[in-house]
Amino acid sequence: MIVMRVVLLSLAVFVAGACERRTPTPTPPTGRAPAQAPASLPTHETFRTLRPLPREKGPARKETPQAVAATIREARSFTQQMVSGQISRREVTAMADIRGYRLYRQRYFEQAHAWFEAAIRVDPSYELSLFNAARTAALTKRLKRAREHLESLRRLDTPLARDRLARAARNTDFKAIHSTP
């Protein structure tokens, strides 16, 4: 359990470091690195300032129904195993969201959507999974489902949810929703 939390914290720090440029801390003359405070979990303000990682350019990749079905099975199995362990539901949701986001960046939108849906089943109040599920649903022309996810975000009414709704209003991935009445 502790190892998993350390991995999650390391991943959060890595993602934060990959998204924004940080200046290295100078090493003191003794040759030892300065003592650092433990890394805290990112807040909604942190997510607001981070630039998203770029998605590969081009159209969506072709996905076979077998690959999508296998991903759905893997996502469901993964979340069920993790929830049955000693990991909090929020951490399981974050891990599933990260896997989905990796597939989204590689333009595997159907498979990414399966991971986001699995994350939402574990914790339906996780804003990032709701936003990402809405985005991949819009990209795969499931407009009704995308609107449902955006409505769920609207009902949450948290600062991060409001920020994601504002992003959805100007994000080109939601072009299909903006162009339909």
Secondary structure, 3 states (H helix, E strand, C coil): CHHHHHHHHHHHHHHHHHHCCCCCCCCCCCCCCCCCCCCCCCCHHHHHHCCCCCCCCCCCCCCCHHHHHHHHHHHHHHHHHHHHCCCCHHHHHHHHHHHHHHHHHCCCHHHHHHHHHHHHHHCCCCHHHHHHHHHHHHHCCCHHHHHHHHHHHHHHCCHHHHHHHHHHHHCHHHHHHHHCC
